[in-house]
Amino acid sequence: MSGYIGSTVQEIEAAPNAELTADLLDRLKDLDATRINKDDQIVMRKAVLGLLSIVSTLEARIAELESR
C-alpha cells in the first residue's frame, strides 16, 4: 500500500464490507460530478450531512445490541 489517499472523491473506494461508507461515497461522487460552479462548500456540507446519517444508523445499531 502506497499510502496515497486520493485528491478527489472520485478516486476513493470503500472496502467491500463497508456498506454505509460506500453509500456515502456514491452520494458524494454524484454530487461532485454535478455540482454547480465547482463549489466545494456544498460538497462539504453534504459530506457532513451524510456522515450524520451514518452516525445515526450506527447509534441505532449500538443501542439495539446493548439492549440484548
Secondary structure per residue as TSV (DSSP state, phi and psi in degrees):
chain	resnum	aa	ss	phi	psi
A	1	M	-	360.0	130.5
A	2	S	-	-84.5	-17.2
A	3	G	-	88.0	-1.7
A	4	Y	-	-70.4	125.8
A	5	I	-	-89.0	-39.5
A	6	G	-	119.6	149.2
A	7	S	S	-104.7	-7.5
A	8	T	S	-137.7	159.5
A	9	V	G	-64.1	-26.4
A	10	Q	G	-64.3	-23.8
A	11	E	G	-87.7	-8.2
A	12	I	-	-94.1	136.2
A	13	E	-	-124.7	140.9
A	14	A	-	-82.9	155.3
A	15	A	-	-63.8	152.4
A	16	P	T	-55.6	-32.6
A	17	N	T	-99.2	12.6
A	18	A	-	-102.2	73.1
A	19	E	H	-63.3	-42.8
A	20	L	H	-66.8	-40.2
A	21	T	H	-66.7	-40.2
A	22	A	H	-62.0	-40.2
A	23	D	H	-63.2	-44.9
A	24	L	H	-62.2	-44.8
A	25	L	H	-61.3	-40.4
A	26	D	H	-60.5	-43.4
A	27	R	H	-64.0	-44.1
A	28	L	H	-68.4	-37.1
A	29	K	H	-65.0	-40.6
A	30	D	H	-64.6	-45.8
A	31	L	H	-61.9	-43.3
A	32	D	H	-62.6	-38.7
A	33	A	H	-71.9	-25.0
A	34	T	H	-117.2	9.2
A	35	R	-	-65.6	147.5
A	36	I	G	-88.3	132.5
A	37	N	G	57.3	22.5
A	38	K	G	49.3	45.3
A	39	D	-	-84.8	104.9
A	40	D	H	-68.1	-21.7
A	41	Q	H	-63.0	-39.4
A	42	I	H	-66.0	-42.5
A	43	V	H	-62.0	-44.0
A	44	M	H	-65.0	-40.8
A	45	R	H	-61.6	-45.0
A	46	K	H	-65.7	-35.0
A	47	A	H	-63.1	-44.6
A	48	V	H	-63.1	-44.3
A	49	L	H	-62.6	-39.9
A	50	G	H	-63.9	-40.6
A	51	L	H	-65.2	-38.9
A	52	L	H	-61.0	-39.0
A	53	S	H	-62.7	-43.8
A	54	I	H	-64.5	-43.6
A	55	V	H	-61.1	-41.1
A	56	S	H	-61.1	-44.4
A	57	T	H	-62.9	-44.0
A	58	L	H	-65.6	-39.4
A	59	E	H	-61.7	-41.5
A	60	A	H	-64.1	-39.4
A	61	R	H	-65.3	-41.9
A	62	I	H	-63.0	-45.4
A	63	A	H	-60.1	-40.6
A	64	E	H	-64.6	-43.9
A	65	L	H	-65.4	-38.4
A	66	E	H	-69.6	-26.3
A	67	S	T	-81.4	-7.9
A	68	R	-	-77.3	360.0
